[in-house]
């Protein structure tokens, strides 16, 4: 009788694990997605780095997963003349821009996506 109970408990654990895994795959599995599907990536039309004379490296706090990175990238890529690439491991966003950006503009965009810009370093035009 004891073996039947142990086997039943193990079967319940396996069924729950499979169910939870399928639910996460369908609903978007991320640390911050809350079960929502991943955001659709905003693609940049101009992918020629030579057309972006300004380069900024932003230190961003709060990015933990690929969905976090996509959310920050999308916030920048939605603007004209910007191309952002986020690196979760380094907690950095590399922003290429066709026009000069101010620290306040960069901070506002980062915060609008739900994250905190700690610092920014920039490379002036022609040095990218």
N, C-alpha and C positions, 0 to 999 in steps of 0.2 A: 504493500500500500504506500509506503514511504517513497519508493522509487517512482511510482506513478505521479505523485505530487511533484517531485523534483523534475521529472520529465515535462509535466504540464507547465511548470513555472519557466523552464528553459524555452519551451515552445512559445510561450507568451512574450518572453524577452526578445526572441528572434523575430517574431511577427511585428512587434512594436518597432524594433530597429529597422526593419525593412520598410515599414510604413513611413517612419520619420525620414529615412533617407530619400525615398521617392518624393515625399512632400517638399523637402528642401531643394531637390533638383528641379522640380516643377515650379516652385515658388521663388526661386532665387536664393541661393544659400550664401549669405554674407553675415558678417558680424553686425552690420548696421542696417541691413535691408529690411529687417522686421518681417521676413517672409514675402516681401514684395519682389516682383521680377526685377532683374537688373535694368538700370536706366539704359536707354538706347544711346549709343555713342554718337556725339556730334563730330562729323568728319570735317577736316579742313580741306578746302578746295585747292589751295596753293601749297603743295608739299615740297617746294624748292627752297631749301634753307638759305640760299643766296639772296632770296627776295626779302629776307627778314634781317634788317641791319642791327636791330637791338636784341640783346639777349639778357635775360634776368634769371637768377637762381633764387627761388623762394624757399625758405625753410618753413614747412607747414606742420603744425601740430594737430594730431587727431586722426590722421589717415591710418587705417588699420588693415584694409583689404582692397581688392581690385575694384569693388564698387565705390569705395571712398575715393580712390584715384580717378575713376571715371567721372565721379560727381565734380571733382575739382577741375579736371580737364575740360569738361563740358561747360563749366561756368566761364572759363577763359575763351574756349573755342567758339562760343556763341557770339563773341564780339568780332567785329570786322578787323582783319589784319593781325590776328593773334593765333598762335599755335602753341599749345601747352602739352607737355609730356610729364606725367607724374611718376615718381619712383617711391613706392610705399616703403621699401627697405631703408632708403636714405632719408625718408620723410622730406623729400624735396620735389619742387615743381620747376622744370626748366621751361621758361616762357620765351618764345621767339616772337618778336613784334615788328611790325612795319612802321611803327611810330613810337616816339618816346613815351614812356609811362611814368606816372608819379607813384611814389610809395603809397600814398593814400588810395589811389585808384586800385592798385594791386591788393591792398589790404581789404578794401570794400568788396571786391570780387571774391576773394578767398572767404571772407566771412559770410557772404551771401550764399555760398555753397555749404556752409555749416562747419567751417574749420578756421583755425587761427594761424595767421601768418606771424612767425616769430621774427624773421629778418629777411632782407632782400639784398642781393648784390647784383650789380649790373655791369655789363660790358657796353661801352659806347659804340656808336655807329662805326662800321668798318672794321671792327675788331672781332667779329663773330667768326 
